[in-house]
Amino acid sequence: MAKANTVEVKLTKSLIGSKKDQIATAYSLGLHKIGDVSTQPDNAATQGKITKISHLVTVTKA
């Protein structure tokens, strides 16, 4: 079970053609391939990362 203050981030689009900083951001969230899901703490740093690659991911509150 996930903690109350977490978000699930799923990579829904390919990283091919993305900028290097966007690829690095996805990797820092633990997302490497399409369909990968990562549970992250819901804090300002994570929200900033999600905003940077928002067009590539789907976010759900856990």
Summary of the structure (lengths in Angstrom):
residues: 62
radius of gyration: 10.9
end to end distance: 8.6
largest distance: 34.6
contacts: 159
relative contact order: 0.36
helix: 29%
strand: 26%
